[in-house]
Amino acid sequence: MLRIRGTVGDLPVDLTVEMDESDWARLGAQLGVPVQESQPVSESAARPVASRNDAVWDIAQDLLRKAGQMSGPDLLGQLEGLAGSTAAGKRLMVRMRHSANVKVESHGDAPVYHWIE
């Protein structure tokens, strides 16, 4: 599930989109995230949530990588929409903070997240 919140002009938008594995794969392909090979049914049945979480994590990393840097509030807003909830977006922020490819700098009121190779 993907939740998109924000505004279009002055109108508030709160949209929930349900996506299956093929939808996530197409989205990942559009963002340049490598598509993982499908696993046999017995293995994928044991770990259906992990593959979706991994796809969301890959897309979250790609989002920051393409931006180069983002302020904490801006990044959180993007991750909330991507993950579908505020709590899931915050979990992605924590994971991002601890990633070897991310450097976090404090600038005034908000941290700035930088992608590093």
The first five atom37 places (N, CA, C, CB, O) and aatype in JSON, in Angstrom:
{
  "aatype": [12, 10, 1, 9, 1, 7, 16, 19, 7, 3, 10, 14, 19, 3, 10, 16, 19, 6, 12, 3, 6, 15, 3, 17, 0, 1, 10, 7, 0, 5, 10, 7, 19, 14, 19, 5, 6, 15, 5, 14, 19, 15, 6, 15, 0, 0, 1, 14, 19, 0, 15, 1, 2, 3, 0, 19, 17, 3, 9, 0, 5, 3, 10, 10, 1, 11, 0, 7, 5, 12, 15, 7, 14, 3, 10, 10, 7, 5, 10, 6, 7, 10, 0, 7, 15, 16, 0, 0, 7, 11, 1, 10, 12, 19, 1, 12, 1, 8, 15, 0, 2, 19, 11, 19, 6, 15, 8, 7, 3, 0, 14, 19, 18, 8, 17, 9, 6],
  "atom_mask": [
    [1, 1, 1, 1, 1],
    [1, 1, 1, 1, 1],
    [1, 1, 1, 1, 1],
    [1, 1, 1, 1, 1],
    [1, 1, 1, 1, 1],
    [1, 1, 1, 0, 1],
    [1, 1, 1, 1, 1],
    [1, 1, 1, 1, 1],
    [1, 1, 1, 0, 1],
    [1, 1, 1, 1, 1],
    [1, 1, 1, 1, 1],
    [1, 1, 1, 1, 1],
    [1, 1, 1, 1, 1],
    [1, 1, 1, 1, 1],
    [1, 1, 1, 1, 1],
    [1, 1, 1, 1, 1],
    [1, 1, 1, 1, 1],
    [1, 1, 1, 1, 1],
    [1, 1, 1, 1, 1],
    [1, 1, 1, 1, 1],
    [1, 1, 1, 1, 1],
    [1, 1, 1, 1, 1],
    [1, 1, 1, 1, 1],
    [1, 1, 1, 1, 1],
    [1, 1, 1, 1, 1],
    [1, 1, 1, 1, 1],
    [1, 1, 1, 1, 1],
    [1, 1, 1, 0, 1],
    [1, 1, 1, 1, 1],
    [1, 1, 1, 1, 1],
    [1, 1, 1, 1, 1],
    [1, 1, 1, 0, 1],
    [1, 1, 1, 1, 1],
    [1, 1, 1, 1, 1],
    [1, 1, 1, 1, 1],
    [1, 1, 1, 1, 1],
    [1, 1, 1, 1, 1],
    [1, 1, 1, 1, 1],
    [1, 1, 1, 1, 1],
    [1, 1, 1, 1, 1],
    [1, 1, 1, 1, 1],
    [1, 1, 1, 1, 1],
    [1, 1, 1, 1, 1],
    [1, 1, 1, 1, 1],
    [1, 1, 1, 1, 1],
    [1, 1, 1, 1, 1],
    [1, 1, 1, 1, 1],
    [1, 1, 1, 1, 1],
    [1, 1, 1, 1, 1],
    [1, 1, 1, 1, 1],
    [1, 1, 1, 1, 1],
    [1, 1, 1, 1, 1],
    [1, 1, 1, 1, 1],
    [1, 1, 1, 1, 1],
    [1, 1, 1, 1, 1],
    [1, 1, 1, 1, 1],
    [1, 1, 1, 1, 1],
    [1, 1, 1, 1, 1],
    [1, 1, 1, 1, 1],
    [1, 1, 1, 1, 1],
    [1, 1, 1, 1, 1],
    [1, 1, 1, 1, 1],
    [1, 1, 1, 1, 1],
    [1, 1, 1, 1, 1],
    [1, 1, 1, 1, 1],
    [1, 1, 1, 1, 1],
    [1, 1, 1, 1, 1],
    [1, 1, 1, 0, 1],
    [1, 1, 1, 1, 1],
    [1, 1, 1, 1, 1],
    [1, 1, 1, 1, 1],
    [1, 1, 1, 0, 1],
    [1, 1, 1, 1, 1],
    [1, 1, 1, 1, 1],
    [1, 1, 1, 1, 1],
    [1, 1, 1, 1, 1],
    [1, 1, 1, 0, 1],
    [1, 1, 1, 1, 1],
    [1, 1, 1, 1, 1],
    [1, 1, 1, 1, 1],
    [1, 1, 1, 0, 1],
    [1, 1, 1, 1, 1],
    [1, 1, 1, 1, 1],
    [1, 1, 1, 0, 1],
    [1, 1, 1, 1, 1],
    [1, 1, 1, 1, 1],
    [1, 1, 1, 1, 1],
    [1, 1, 1, 1, 1],
    [1, 1, 1, 0, 1],
    [1, 1, 1, 1, 1],
    [1, 1, 1, 1, 1],
    [1, 1, 1, 1, 1],
    [1, 1, 1, 1, 1],
    [1, 1, 1, 1, 1],
    [1, 1, 1, 1, 1],
    [1, 1, 1, 1, 1],
    [1, 1, 1, 1, 1],
    [1, 1, 1, 1, 1],
    [1, 1, 1, 1, 1],
    [1, 1, 1, 1, 1],
    [1, 1, 1, 1, 1],
    [1, 1, 1, 1, 1],
    [1, 1, 1, 1, 1],
    [1, 1, 1, 1, 1],
    [1, 1, 1, 1, 1],
    [1, 1, 1, 1, 1],
    [1, 1, 1, 1, 1],
    [1, 1, 1, 0, 1],
    [1, 1, 1, 1, 1],
    [1, 1, 1, 1, 1],
    [1, 1, 1, 1, 1],
    [1, 1, 1, 1, 1],
    [1, 1, 1, 1, 1],
    [1, 1, 1, 1, 1],
    [1, 1, 1, 1, 1],
    [1, 1, 1, 1, 1],
    [1, 1, 1, 1, 1]
  ],
  "atom_positions": [
    [[0.84, -1.16, 0.0], [0.0, 0.0, 0.0], [0.89, 1.23, 0.0], [-0.96, -0.01, 1.21], [1.93, 1.25, 0.66]],
    [[0.5, 2.25, -0.72], [1.25, 3.49, -0.85], [0.3, 4.62, -0.51], [1.84, 3.66, -2.29], [-0.79, 4.72, -1.07]],
    [[0.71, 5.48, 0.43], [-0.13, 6.6, 0.83], [0.54, 7.89, 0.39], [-0.39, 6.59, 2.36], [1.72, 8.11, 0.66]],
    [[-0.22, 8.73, -0.26], [0.28, 10.01, -0.75], [-0.54, 11.11, -0.08], [0.19, 10.1, -2.32], [-1.76, 11.17, -0.2]],
    [[0.19, 11.97, 0.63], [-0.49, 13.08, 1.29], [0.19, 14.38, 0.9], [-0.48, 12.9, 2.84], [1.4, 14.43, 0.7]],
    [[-0.59, 15.42, 0.8], [-0.05, 16.73, 0.46], [-1.16, 17.63, -0.02], [0.0, 0.0, 0.0], [-2.31, 17.51, 0.41]],
    [[-0.82, 18.55, -0.91], [-1.82, 19.46, -1.44], [-1.63, 19.61, -2.94], [-1.74, 20.83, -0.74], [-0.52, 19.45, -3.47]],
    [[-2.72, 19.9, -3.61], [-2.71, 20.28, -5.01], [-3.33, 21.67, -5.03], [-3.5, 19.24, -5.95], [-4.55, 21.83, -4.91]],
    [[-2.46, 22.67, -5.18], [-2.94, 24.04, -5.02], [-3.34, 24.23, -3.57], [0.0, 0.0, 0.0], [-2.53, 24.01, -2.67]],
    [[-4.58, 24.65, -3.35], [-5.09, 24.82, -1.98], [-5.85, 23.61, -1.48], [-5.98, 26.03, -1.92], [-6.3, 23.6, -0.33]],
    [[-6.0, 22.58, -2.31], [-6.79, 21.41, -1.94], [-5.94, 20.34, -1.27], [-7.47, 20.83, -3.18], [-4.89, 19.96, -1.8]],
    [[-6.36, 19.86, -0.1], [-5.62, 18.77, 0.54], [-5.83, 17.45, -0.2], [-6.04, 18.63, 2.01], [-6.92, 17.19, -0.72]],
    [[-4.78, 16.63, -0.25], [-4.84, 15.33, -0.92], [-4.39, 14.26, 0.05], [-3.95, 15.32, -2.21], [-3.34, 14.38, 0.68]],
    [[-5.19, 13.2, 0.19], [-4.83, 12.03, 0.99], [-5.29, 10.82, 0.19], [-5.51, 12.07, 2.44], [-6.47, 10.47, 0.18]],
    [[-4.32, 10.18, -0.5], [-4.62, 9.12, -1.45], [-3.92, 7.84, -1.03], [-4.21, 9.52, -2.87], [-2.74, 7.86, -0.7]],
    [[-4.64, 6.74, -1.02], [-4.05, 5.44, -0.72], [-4.15, 4.57, -1.98], [-4.76, 4.75, 0.49], [-5.22, 4.42, -2.57]],
    [[-2.99, 4.01, -2.38], [-2.93, 3.17, -3.57], [-2.43, 1.79, -3.15], [-2.0, 3.8, -4.66], [-1.38, 1.67, -2.52]],
    [[-3.18, 0.76, -3.5], [-2.75, -0.6, -3.22], [-1.91, -1.1, -4.39], [-3.97, -1.54, -2.96], [-2.3, -0.97, -5.55]],
    [[-0.74, -1.68, -4.05], [0.18, -2.14, -5.09], [0.59, -3.58, -4.79], [1.42, -1.22, -5.18], [0.85, -3.93, -3.64]],
    [[0.64, -4.41, -5.84], [1.15, -5.77, -5.66], [2.62, -5.8, -6.07], [0.31, -6.81, -6.49], [3.19, -4.77, -6.44]],
    [[3.23, -6.97, -6.01], [4.66, -7.09, -6.3], [5.02, -6.61, -7.7], [5.1, -8.53, -6.14], [6.07, -5.99, -7.89]],
    [[4.17, -6.88, -8.69], [4.48, -6.44, -10.05], [4.43, -4.91, -10.15], [3.51, -7.07, -11.06], [5.21, -4.31, -10.88]],
    [[3.5, -4.28, -9.42], [3.44, -2.81, -9.4], [4.72, -2.22, -8.8], [2.21, -2.33, -8.61], [5.27, -1.25, -9.33]],
    [[5.19, -2.81, -7.68], [6.42, -2.33, -7.04], [7.61, -2.51, -7.99], [6.68, -3.08, -5.71], [8.49, -1.65, -8.06]],
    [[7.63, -3.63, -8.71], [8.72, -3.89, -9.64], [8.73, -2.84, -10.76], [8.59, -5.3, -10.23], [9.79, -2.34, -11.14]],
    [[7.54, -2.5, -11.3], [7.46, -1.49, -12.36], [7.88, -0.12, -11.83], [6.03, -1.42, -12.93], [8.57, 0.62, -12.53]],
    [[7.46, 0.22, -10.61], [7.86, 1.49, -10.02], [9.37, 1.53, -9.82], [7.14, 1.71, -8.66], [10.02, 2.53, -10.13]],
    [[9.93, 0.44, -9.31], [11.37, 0.37, -9.14], [12.11, 0.52, -10.46], [0.0, 0.0, 0.0], [13.14, 1.18, -10.53]],
    [[11.57, -0.1, -11.51], [12.2, -0.01, -12.83], [12.18, 1.43, -13.34], [11.48, -0.95, -13.83], [13.15, 1.89, -13.95]],
    [[11.09, 2.15, -13.1], [11.0, 3.55, -13.52], [12.03, 4.42, -12.8], [9.58, 4.09, -13.26], [12.52, 5.4, -13.35]],
    [[12.35, 4.05, -11.55], [13.31, 4.82, -10.76], [14.73, 4.31, -10.93], [12.93, 4.78, -9.3], [15.66, 4.85, -10.33]],
    [[14.91, 3.28, -11.74], [16.24, 2.75, -11.98], [16.73, 1.79, -10.92], [0.0, 0.0, 0.0], [17.92, 1.51, -10.84]],
    [[15.82, 1.28, -10.08], [16.19, 0.31, -9.05], [16.19, -1.07, -9.69], [15.2, 0.37, -7.83], [15.2, -1.45, -10.32]],
    [[17.28, -1.84, -9.54], [17.32, -3.17, -10.16], [16.18, -4.06, -9.65], [18.67, -3.84, -9.9], [15.88, -4.08, -8.45]],
    [[15.57, -4.8, -10.56], [14.48, -5.7, -10.21], [15.08, -7.01, -9.7], [13.53, -5.95, -11.42], [15.96, -7.58, -10.34]],
    [[14.58, -7.47, -8.56], [15.06, -8.72, -8.0], [14.3, -9.87, -8.64], [14.9, -8.75, -6.47], [13.11, -9.75, -8.96]],
    [[14.99, -10.98, -8.83], [14.36, -12.17, -9.4], [13.3, -12.7, -8.45], [15.41, -13.25, -9.71], [13.46, -12.63, -7.23]],
    [[12.21, -13.22, -9.0], [11.17, -13.84, -8.18], [11.71, -15.09, -7.53], [9.92, -14.16, -9.02], [12.51, -15.83, -8.11]],
    [[11.26, -15.32, -6.3], [11.68, -16.52, -5.59], [10.6, -17.58, -5.74], [11.96, -16.22, -4.1], [9.45, -17.25, -6.04]],
    [[10.95, -18.84, -5.54], [9.94, -19.89, -5.6], [8.81, -19.61, -4.61], [10.58, -21.26, -5.32], [9.01, -18.94, -3.6]],
    [[7.64, -20.14, -4.91], [6.46, -19.86, -4.09], [6.69, -20.21, -2.63], [5.27, -20.63, -4.62], [6.26, -19.47, -1.75]],
    [[7.36, -21.32, -2.34], [7.57, -21.72, -0.94], [8.39, -20.69, -0.18], [8.26, -23.07, -0.88], [8.09, -20.44, 0.98]],
    [[9.4, -20.08, -0.8], [10.21, -19.07, -0.13], [9.48, -17.74, -0.05], [11.53, -18.89, -0.86], [9.53, -17.08, 0.99]],
    [[8.8, -17.33, -1.12], [8.13, -16.04, -1.09], [6.94, -16.06, -0.14], [7.68, -15.66, -2.49], [6.61, -15.02, 0.43]],
    [[6.3, -17.19, 0.04], [5.19, -17.28, 0.98], [5.67, -17.1, 2.41], [4.47, -18.61, 0.84], [4.93, -16.61, 3.26]],
    [[6.9, -17.48, 2.68], [7.44, -17.35, 4.03], [7.86, -15.92, 4.33], [8.61, -18.28, 4.21], [7.93, -15.55, 5.5]],
    [[8.15, -15.08, 3.3], [8.64, -13.73, 3.52], [7.97, -12.68, 2.62], [10.13, -13.71, 3.31], [8.69, -11.94, 1.95]],
    [[6.65, -12.59, 2.56], [6.06, -11.62, 1.65], [6.28, -10.18, 2.08], [4.59, -11.88, 1.53], [6.44, -9.31, 1.22]],
    [[6.31, -9.89, 3.38], [6.48, -8.52, 3.85], [7.9, -8.04, 3.61], [6.13, -8.42, 5.34], [8.1, -6.87, 3.26]],
    [[8.89, -8.9, 3.78], [10.28, -8.5, 3.62], [10.55, -8.01, 2.2], [11.21, -9.66, 3.96], [11.27, -7.02, 2.03]],
    [[10.0, -8.65, 1.19], [10.27, -8.23, -0.18], [9.66, -6.85, -0.46], [9.72, -9.26, -1.18], [10.27, -6.05, -1.17]],
    [[8.49, -6.57, 0.09], [7.88, -5.25, -0.08], [8.69, -4.21, 0.67], [6.42, -5.25, 0.41], [8.94, -3.13, 0.14]],
    [[9.1, -4.52, 1.9], [9.91, -3.58, 2.67], [11.23, -3.29, 1.97], [10.16, -4.11, 4.07], [11.7, -2.15, 1.97]],
    [[11.83, -4.31, 1.38], [13.07, -4.12, 0.66], [12.85, -3.22, -0.56], [13.67, -5.47, 0.24], [13.69, -2.38, -0.88]],
    [[11.75, -3.4, -1.24], [11.45, -2.56, -2.4], [11.25, -1.11, -1.97], [10.19, -3.08, -3.14], [11.74, -0.2, -2.64]],
    [[10.54, -0.89, -0.88], [10.33, 0.47, -0.37], [11.67, 1.07, 0.05], [9.34, 0.47, 0.83], [11.94, 2.24, -0.23]],
    [[12.51, 0.29, 0.71], [13.83, 0.77, 1.14], [14.68, 1.14, -0.08], [14.55, -0.31, 1.99], [15.34, 2.18, -0.08]],
    [[14.66, 0.3, -1.11], [15.42, 0.6, -2.33], [14.94, 1.91, -2.96], [15.3, -0.56, -3.34], [15.76, 2.72, -3.4]],
    [[13.64, 2.1, -3.01], [13.08, 3.32, -3.61], [13.42, 4.53, -2.74], [11.54, 3.18, -3.79], [13.73, 5.6, -3.26]],
    [[13.37, 4.37, -1.41], [13.71, 5.47, -0.49], [15.16, 5.9, -0.68], [13.47, 5.04, 0.97], [15.46, 7.09, -0.74]],
    [[16.07, 4.93, -0.78], [17.48, 5.26, -1.0], [17.67, 5.96, -2.35], [18.34, 3.99, -0.94], [18.43, 6.92, -2.45]],
    [[16.98, 5.47, -3.37], [17.1, 6.06, -4.69], [16.58, 7.5, -4.71], [16.34, 5.21, -5.71], [17.11, 8.35, -5.42]],
    [[15.55, 7.76, -3.93], [14.99, 9.1, -3.82], [16.05, 10.08, -3.3], [13.76, 9.09, -2.89], [16.24, 11.15, -3.88]],
    [[16.73, 9.71, -2.22], [17.76, 10.59, -1.67], [18.98, 10.64, -2.59], [18.18, 10.1, -0.27], [19.59, 11.7, -2.75]],
    [[19.33, 9.52, -3.19], [20.49, 9.49, -4.1], [20.29, 10.46, -5.25], [20.72, 8.07, -4.64], [21.19, 11.22, -5.59]],
    [[19.1, 10.44, -5.86], [18.83, 11.32, -6.99], [18.77, 12.79, -6.57], [17.53, 10.92, -7.67], [19.17, 13.67, -7.33]],
    [[18.26, 13.05, -5.36], [18.18, 14.43, -4.87], [19.55, 14.94, -4.44], [17.19, 14.52, -3.69], [19.82, 16.14, -4.52]],
    [[20.41, 14.04, -3.98], [21.73, 14.45, -3.49], [21.69, 14.83, -2.03], [0.0, 0.0, 0.0], [22.51, 14.36, -1.24]],
    [[20.74, 15.68, -1.67], [20.53, 16.05, -0.27], [19.1, 16.53, -0.09], [21.54, 17.14, 0.18], [18.48, 17.05, -1.02]],
    [[18.58, 16.36, 1.12], [17.23, 16.81, 1.45], [17.19, 17.18, 2.92], [16.17, 15.71, 1.12], [17.89, 16.59, 3.74]],
    [[16.36, 18.16, 3.25], [16.17, 18.49, 4.66], [15.36, 17.37, 5.31], [15.45, 19.88, 4.83], [14.61, 16.67, 4.64]],
    [[15.52, 17.21, 6.6], [14.81, 16.17, 7.33], [13.3, 16.22, 7.13], [0.0, 0.0, 0.0], [12.69, 15.19, 6.82]],
    [[12.67, 17.4, 7.3], [11.21, 17.47, 7.1], [10.78, 17.11, 5.69], [10.71, 18.85, 7.44], [9.77, 16.43, 5.5]],
    [[11.54, 17.56, 4.68], [11.19, 17.22, 3.3], [11.33, 15.72, 3.04], [12.07, 18.01, 2.31], [10.47, 15.1, 2.42]],
    [[12.43, 15.16, 3.54], [12.65, 13.73, 3.37], [11.57, 12.93, 4.08], [14.04, 13.33, 3.88], [11.05, 11.96, 3.53]],
    [[11.24, 13.32, 5.3], [10.19, 12.6, 6.04], [8.86, 12.65, 5.3], [10.02, 13.2, 7.45], [8.15, 11.65, 5.23]],
    [[8.52, 13.8, 4.74], [7.28, 13.91, 3.97], [7.26, 12.95, 2.79], [0.0, 0.0, 0.0], [6.24, 12.3, 2.53]],
    [[8.38, 12.85, 2.09], [8.48, 11.93, 0.96], [8.38, 10.48, 1.42], [9.79, 12.16, 0.2], [7.7, 9.67, 0.8]],
    [[9.08, 10.17, 2.52], [9.09, 8.79, 3.01], [7.74, 8.37, 3.57], [10.15, 8.62, 4.08], [7.34, 7.21, 3.43]],
    [[7.02, 9.3, 4.21], [5.67, 9.0, 4.69], [4.76, 8.62, 3.53], [5.07, 10.2, 5.45], [4.02, 7.64, 3.61]],
    [[4.83, 9.38, 2.45], [4.03, 9.08, 1.27], [4.41, 7.75, 0.65], [0.0, 0.0, 0.0], [3.56, 6.98, 0.22]],
    [[5.7, 7.49, 0.62], [6.2, 6.24, 0.04], [5.81, 5.03, 0.88], [7.71, 6.31, -0.12], [5.39, 4.01, 0.35]],
    [[5.97, 5.17, 2.21], [5.74, 4.03, 3.1], [4.27, 3.85, 3.47], [6.56, 4.21, 4.36], [3.86, 2.75, 3.86]],
    [[3.48, 4.89, 3.35], [2.05, 4.74, 3.62], [1.59, 5.21, 4.98], [0.0, 0.0, 0.0], [0.39, 5.24, 5.23]],
    [[2.51, 5.59, 5.87], [2.1, 6.1, 7.18], [3.25, 6.9, 7.79], [1.68, 4.94, 8.11], [4.4, 6.78, 7.37]],
    [[2.9, 7.71, 8.78], [3.93, 8.49, 9.47], [4.9, 7.56, 10.19], [3.3, 9.47, 10.47], [6.11, 7.77, 10.12]],
    [[4.39, 6.55, 10.88], [5.25, 5.62, 11.63], [6.22, 4.89, 10.7], [4.4, 4.6, 12.4], [7.4, 4.77, 11.02]],
    [[5.73, 4.42, 9.57], [6.6, 3.72, 8.62], [7.62, 4.67, 8.01], [5.76, 3.06, 7.51], [8.76, 4.29, 7.76]],
    [[7.21, 5.92, 7.76], [8.14, 6.92, 7.25], [9.25, 7.22, 8.26], [0.0, 0.0, 0.0], [10.4, 7.39, 7.87]],
    [[8.9, 7.29, 9.53], [9.9, 7.53, 10.57], [10.87, 6.35, 10.69], [9.22, 7.79, 11.92], [12.06, 6.54, 10.94]],
    [[10.36, 5.13, 10.52], [11.26, 3.96, 10.55], [12.26, 4.03, 9.39], [10.44, 2.64, 10.47], [13.43, 3.7, 9.57]],
    [[11.79, 4.46, 8.23], [12.7, 4.63, 7.1], [13.73, 5.72, 7.38], [11.91, 4.96, 5.83], [14.89, 5.6, 6.98]],
    [[13.32, 6.8, 8.07], [14.26, 7.88, 8.43], [15.36, 7.35, 9.34], [13.51, 9.04, 9.11], [16.53, 7.68, 9.15]],
    [[14.98, 6.53, 10.32], [15.97, 5.95, 11.23], [16.93, 5.06, 10.44], [15.28, 5.15, 12.37], [18.14, 5.12, 10.63]],
    [[16.38, 4.25, 9.57], [17.21, 3.37, 8.76], [18.14, 4.19, 7.85], [16.33, 2.43, 7.91], [19.29, 3.83, 7.65]],
    [[17.61, 5.29, 7.32], [18.4, 6.17, 6.46], [19.55, 6.79, 7.27], [17.5, 7.28, 5.85], [20.68, 6.87, 6.79]],
    [[19.25, 7.22, 8.49], [20.25, 7.85, 9.35], [21.43, 6.91, 9.62], [19.62, 8.29, 10.68], [22.57, 7.36, 9.75]],
    [[21.16, 5.61, 9.7], [22.19, 4.62, 10.01], [22.82, 3.98, 8.78], [21.61, 3.56, 10.89], [23.67, 3.1, 8.91]],
    [[22.41, 4.4, 7.6], [22.95, 3.85, 6.37], [24.37, 4.36, 6.13], [22.04, 4.2, 5.17], [24.68, 5.52, 6.41]],
    [[25.22, 3.49, 5.61], [26.6, 3.88, 5.29], [26.65, 4.89, 4.15], [27.43, 2.65, 4.92], [27.65, 5.59, 3.99]],
    [[25.59, 4.98, 3.35], [25.55, 5.9, 2.22], [24.94, 7.25, 2.54], [24.78, 5.28, 1.1], [24.76, 8.08, 1.65]],
    [[24.61, 7.48, 3.81], [23.95, 8.73, 4.19], [24.73, 9.43, 5.28], [22.51, 8.45, 4.66], [25.16, 8.83, 6.26]],
    [[24.92, 10.73, 5.08], [25.56, 11.58, 6.09], [24.51, 12.58, 6.54], [26.86, 12.3, 5.53], [23.86, 13.21, 5.71]],
    [[24.35, 12.74, 7.84], [23.36, 13.67, 8.39], [24.11, 14.82, 9.04], [22.41, 12.97, 9.41], [24.98, 14.61, 9.89]],
    [[23.77, 16.04, 8.64], [24.36, 17.24, 9.22], [23.26, 18.07, 9.86], [25.13, 18.06, 8.15], [22.15, 18.16, 9.34]],
    [[23.59, 18.68, 10.99], [22.64, 19.58, 11.66], [22.81, 20.99, 11.11], [22.83, 19.56, 13.2], [23.9, 21.54, 11.12]],
    [[21.72, 21.55, 10.63], [21.71, 22.92, 10.12], [20.51, 23.63, 10.71], [21.67, 22.96, 8.56], [19.39, 23.47, 10.22]],
    [[20.72, 24.41, 11.76], [19.61, 25.16, 12.36], [18.58, 24.24, 12.98], [0.0, 0.0, 0.0], [18.9, 23.39, 13.81]],
    [[17.35, 24.41, 12.55], [16.24, 23.66, 13.13], [16.09, 22.25, 12.59], [14.97, 24.4, 12.9], [15.5, 21.4, 13.25]],
    [[16.62, 21.98, 11.41], [16.37, 20.69, 10.78], [17.67, 20.06, 10.28], [15.38, 20.84, 9.61], [18.55, 20.77, 9.79]],
    [[17.8, 18.75, 10.41], [18.97, 18.07, 9.86], [18.88, 18.03, 8.33], [19.1, 16.65, 10.44], [17.79, 18.11, 7.75]],
    [[20.03, 17.9, 7.7], [20.09, 17.74, 6.25], [20.73, 16.38, 5.96], [20.9, 18.91, 5.56], [21.81, 16.08, 6.45]],
    [[20.04, 15.58, 5.16], [20.49, 14.25, 4.8], [21.2, 14.33, 3.45], [19.31, 13.24, 4.75], [20.63, 14.82, 2.48]],
    [[22.46, 13.86, 3.4], [23.26, 13.88, 2.18], [23.51, 12.44, 1.73], [24.6, 14.63, 2.4], [23.82, 11.58, 2.55]],
    [[23.38, 12.18, 0.43], [23.74, 10.87, -0.12], [25.24, 10.89, -0.43], [22.9, 10.54, -1.42], [25.73, 11.81, -1.08]],
    [[25.95, 9.88, 0.03], [27.37, 9.76, -0.29], [27.61, 8.4, -0.91], [28.25, 9.96, 0.98], [26.98, 7.41, -0.52]],
    [[28.52, 8.33, -1.86], [28.82, 7.05, -2.54], [29.94, 6.34, -1.82], [29.2, 7.28, -4.02], [30.34, 5.25, -2.23]]
  ]
}
